[in-house]
Amino acid sequence: MKPLLCLLFVAVYSVVAGPIDLIDGKYPRFFDYEDEEGNIHKVDLLEPVDMELLEEIQRNPANNEYHLFTRRNPNSYQRLRINDANSIRSSHFDPRHPTIVISHGWLSNMKTNLNPVIRDAYLRLKETNVIVLDWRRLALAPYPTAARGVPDIGRGLGQFLNFLHRTTGVPFNTIHLIGFSLGGHVVGNAGRYLGGRIARITSLDPAGPLWSNNDQRLRPSDAIYVEAIHTNGGVAGLGIGTPVANVDFFPNGGKSQPGCYTPICDHNRAWEFFVATVPRPNHLMGRRCANMQEVNRDNCNGPTFPLGNTYLNKRGSGIFRVNTGRRYPF
């Protein structure tokens, strides 16, 4: 499997003339990012947020779009709408099957690579309701505005899942939320809105810039079981790089990945590792570490625990290092 690019940041950070301003003591204020078409854009982490857009997002949770895929419609989605029971009842949604929700990150949408790849992996494995959240209305905004609006996107998702539960009776303990980068904090806020009743959250390299000291970031209490997979959490990394969940995996130390030569590749490895475990639940095994020093030195000696997989009743705690290969299935 070739590395697939999602929309996030560029490999090389750009510092403007003058002193370097570090945000949260770790991130340069100014840097470049590269989009899926290879276009380079400038980011200023202290850029004023677009309050008008944020207020509109707060007022209207219907800005979130929910696209359902099942084995009956694996390639063409059915749109589910909050407060529209008929859109649910007339769809192929089946509350007897597990439900997963996938949330993309910044500058992305439902077509971004991780969505169809994770979707197809689940539908090949078993009957599943796969719901792809599209929050492009905010995700296309400058990064500081998008980051500021993440809690509202998450609350909107929580409201939708509550509506889905009331409409179909789907149990919260059969729902698994999966989010990448900023989406990794979106799903945390959704689970928090529902009082931590969701079965499981998997956060794929949750975003780092503007999140180190952000009290709206992912928390261990956001679901019955919360895990995070950290792949680019070094200095100025794209991921947060610190434990934020019940179980935190640090593949290859959690900063850079074998076979990658840019931070965007390292960042995307989080969801690529996860996909590799969908058909192979014990494919990537972590070794429990006593602290981050053991993670960094690769001398963890605790019990093993599987990264990823699809188990709704997965339980565990601690930090784990996982050593992988250079290419899929790693």
C-alpha positions in Angstrom: 0.0 0.0 0.0 1.5 3.3 -1.1 1.5 6.1 1.4 -1.6 8.2 0.9 -1.6 11.9 1.5 -4.3 13.8 3.5 -4.6 17.5 3.7 -2.6 18.9 6.5 0.9 20.4 6.8 4.0 20.6 4.7 7.2 18.8 5.5 9.4 21.9 6.0 8.5 24.7 8.4 9.0 28.3 7.2 10.2 30.9 9.6 9.8 34.6 8.7 12.5 37.1 9.2 13.0 38.2 12.8 12.7 36.3 16.1 11.1 32.9 16.2 7.8 32.9 18.1 7.0 29.5 19.6 3.4 28.6 20.3 2.9 26.4 23.4 6.7 26.4 23.6 6.9 23.9 20.7 5.4 25.2 17.5 6.6 28.0 15.2 4.1 30.7 14.7 4.6 30.7 11.0 5.0 27.6 8.8 4.0 26.3 5.4 1.7 23.4 4.6 1.1 21.4 1.5 -2.4 20.5 0.3 -3.4 17.3 -1.6 -2.7 18.9 -4.9 0.8 19.9 -3.8 0.0 23.6 -3.3 2.0 25.4 -0.6 0.1 27.7 1.8 1.2 30.0 4.7 -0.1 29.4 8.2 0.0 31.9 11.1 -1.1 30.3 14.3 -1.9 33.7 15.8 -4.1 34.8 12.9 -7.4 36.2 14.2 -10.2 33.8 14.0 -13.2 34.3 11.9 -15.9 34.9 14.6 -18.7 35.3 12.1 -18.0 31.8 10.7 -17.7 30.3 14.2 -21.0 31.8 15.3 -22.7 30.4 12.2 -21.2 27.0 12.9 -22.5 27.2 16.5 -26.0 28.1 15.3 -26.4 25.4 12.7 -25.1 21.9 13.5 -26.5 20.9 10.1 -23.3 22.2 8.6 -22.0 18.8 9.5 -22.9 16.2 6.7 -23.3 12.5 7.5 -22.8 10.0 4.7 -23.8 6.4 5.3 -22.2 3.4 3.6 -23.2 -0.2 4.2 -22.7 -3.5 2.3 -25.9 -2.6 0.4 -24.4 0.7 -0.8 -20.6 0.4 -0.4 -19.7 3.0 -2.9 -22.6 5.5 -3.1 -23.6 7.2 0.1 -27.0 7.9 1.6 -27.1 11.2 3.4 -28.5 11.2 6.9 -29.8 14.5 8.3 -30.1 15.5 11.9 -33.8 16.1 13.0 -35.0 14.3 9.8 -36.1 10.9 10.9 -37.2 9.9 7.4 -33.6 10.3 6.2 -32.6 7.6 8.7 -35.6 5.3 8.3 -35.4 5.3 4.5 -31.7 4.5 4.5 -29.9 1.2 4.9 -28.8 2.0 8.5 -29.3 -1.1 10.7 -29.0 -0.6 14.4 -28.3 -4.3 14.8 -24.8 -3.8 13.2 -21.8 -1.9 14.7 -21.6 1.7 13.7 -18.4 3.5 13.0 -18.0 7.3 12.4 -14.9 8.6 10.6 -13.9 12.3 11.0 -11.3 13.9 8.7 -8.9 16.6 9.6 -8.1 20.2 8.5 -8.7 21.1 4.8 -10.2 17.7 4.1 -13.6 16.4 3.3 -15.5 13.1 2.8 -13.4 12.1 -0.2 -10.0 12.5 1.5 -8.0 9.3 1.3 -8.4 7.9 4.8 -12.3 7.9 4.6 -12.7 5.4 1.7 -9.7 3.3 2.8 -11.1 2.8 6.4 -14.6 2.5 5.0 -13.7 -0.3 2.6 -11.6 -2.1 5.2 -14.6 -2.3 7.5 -17.1 -3.3 4.8 -14.9 -6.1 3.6 -14.6 -7.4 7.2 -18.3 -7.4 8.3 -21.7 -5.8 8.2 -21.2 -2.3 9.5 -22.8 1.1 9.3 -20.0 3.3 8.2 -20.8 7.0 8.6 -18.4 9.5 7.1 -18.6 12.9 8.8 -17.9 15.8 6.3 -17.3 19.1 8.2 -15.6 20.9 5.3 -17.6 24.1 5.9 -15.2 24.8 8.8 -12.3 22.6 7.8 -11.5 24.8 4.8 -11.1 27.8 7.0 -7.6 29.0 8.2 -6.1 26.7 10.8 -6.7 28.9 13.9 -10.4 29.3 13.0 -10.8 25.6 12.2 -9.1 24.6 15.5 -11.3 27.0 17.5 -14.4 25.5 16.0 -13.6 21.9 16.6 -15.6 21.7 19.9 -18.7 22.9 18.0 -18.2 20.3 15.3 -17.9 17.7 17.9 -21.0 18.8 19.8 -22.9 18.7 16.5 -21.7 15.2 15.9 -22.8 14.3 19.5 -26.3 15.8 18.8 -26.6 13.8 15.6 -25.6 10.5 17.3 -28.2 11.3 20.1 -30.8 11.8 17.4 -29.7 8.6 15.7 -30.1 6.8 19.0 -33.6 8.2 19.6 -34.7 7.4 16.1 -33.4 3.9 15.7 -32.6 2.6 19.2 -28.9 2.0 18.2 -27.0 1.5 21.5 -24.2 3.9 22.3 -22.1 0.9 23.2 -22.1 -0.3 19.6 -20.6 3.0 18.2 -16.9 3.5 17.5 -15.7 7.0 16.6 -12.5 7.4 14.6 -10.9 10.8 14.0 -7.7 12.0 12.3 -5.6 15.0 13.4 -8.1 17.8 14.1 -10.8 15.1 13.7 -9.2 13.3 16.6 -10.3 16.1 18.8 -13.7 16.4 17.1 -14.6 12.8 18.1 -13.4 13.5 21.6 -15.8 16.4 21.9 -18.6 14.3 20.4 -18.1 11.6 23.0 -17.9 14.2 25.8 -21.3 15.6 24.7 -22.8 12.2 25.2 -21.3 11.8 28.6 -18.7 9.2 27.7 -21.2 6.6 26.8 -19.8 5.8 23.3 -18.1 2.4 23.3 -14.8 3.5 21.8 -12.8 6.4 20.4 -9.7 6.0 18.2 -7.8 9.2 17.7 -5.3 9.0 14.9 -2.3 11.3 15.6 -4.5 14.0 17.2 -3.5 17.5 16.1 -0.7 19.2 18.0 -0.6 23.0 17.0 -2.9 25.0 19.4 -3.8 21.9 21.4 -1.0 21.3 23.9 -2.7 23.4 26.6 -6.2 23.3 25.1 -8.8 22.0 27.6 -11.1 21.0 24.7 -8.7 18.4 23.4 -9.3 14.6 23.6 -9.7 13.2 27.1 -9.7 9.6 28.5 -13.2 10.1 29.8 -14.7 10.9 26.3 -15.8 7.3 25.8 -15.8 4.0 27.6 -12.4 3.3 26.0 -10.2 5.9 24.3 -7.0 5.3 22.5 -4.6 7.5 20.5 -2.0 6.5 17.9 0.9 9.1 17.9 3.1 9.1 14.8 4.4 12.7 14.4 4.7 14.2 17.9 8.2 15.5 17.9 9.3 19.1 18.3 7.0 21.1 15.9 5.3 17.9 14.9 1.9 17.8 13.5 0.6 15.5 16.2 0.3 16.3 19.9 2.8 13.8 20.9 1.8 13.4 24.6 -0.5 10.9 26.3 -4.1 12.0 26.1 -6.1 8.8 26.2 -6.7 5.6 28.2 -4.1 3.9 25.9 -1.6 5.9 23.9 0.5 4.1 21.3 3.8 5.5 20.1 4.8 3.6 16.9 8.6 3.6 16.4 8.8 6.2 19.2 5.9 8.4 17.9 7.9 11.1 16.2 9.0 9.8 12.8 8.2 6.6 10.9 10.2 4.1 8.8 9.8 4.7 5.1 8.7 8.4 5.6 10.8 11.4 4.8 8.4 14.2 5.5 6.2 15.0 8.6 3.0 14.7 6.5 4.0 11.1 5.7 4.7 10.5 9.4 1.3 12.0 10.3 -0.6 9.9 7.9 1.0 6.7 9.1 -1.4 6.8 12.1 -4.4 5.9 10.0 -2.4 3.6 7.8 -1.3 1.6 10.8 -4.9 1.5 12.0 -6.2 0.2 8.6 -3.6 -2.5 8.7 -5.1 -3.9 11.9 -8.8 -4.0 10.7 -8.5 -7.4 9.1 -5.6 -8.4 11.4 -6.6 -7.6 15.0 -3.3 -8.6 16.6 -1.0 -7.6 13.7 0.7 -4.7 15.5 1.4 -5.4 19.1 2.6 -2.7 21.5 4.9 -3.2 24.6 3.8 -1.3 27.7 6.3 1.4 28.9 6.7 2.8 32.4 7.3 6.3 31.0 8.1 8.3 27.9 11.8 7.9 28.5 11.4 4.1 27.9 9.3 4.9 24.8 12.1 7.1 23.4 14.9 4.6 24.3 12.9 1.6 23.0 13.5 -0.4 26.2 9.9 -1.0 27.3 9.4 -4.3 29.1 5.7 -4.4 30.1 2.9 -6.7 28.8 1.8 -6.5 25.2 -1.4 -4.9 23.9 -2.7 -4.6 20.3 -2.7 -1.3 18.4 -6.0 -0.6 16.6 -8.4 -3.4 15.6 -12.2 -3.2 15.5 -13.2 -4.6 19.0 -15.9 -2.5 20.6 -15.2 -3.9 24.0 -11.5 -3.2 23.9 -10.1 -2.1 27.3 -6.7 -1.1 28.6 -4.5 1.6 30.0 -1.0 2.9 29.8 1.5 4.0 27.1 2.9 1.5 24.6 5.6 1.5 22.0 5.0 -0.4 18.7 7.8 -1.1 16.3 6.8 -1.5 12.6 8.1 -2.1 9.2 8.5 0.5 6.4 5.5 -0.3 4.2 2.0 -1.8 4.4 1.0 -3.9 6.2 3.9 -2.8 8.3 
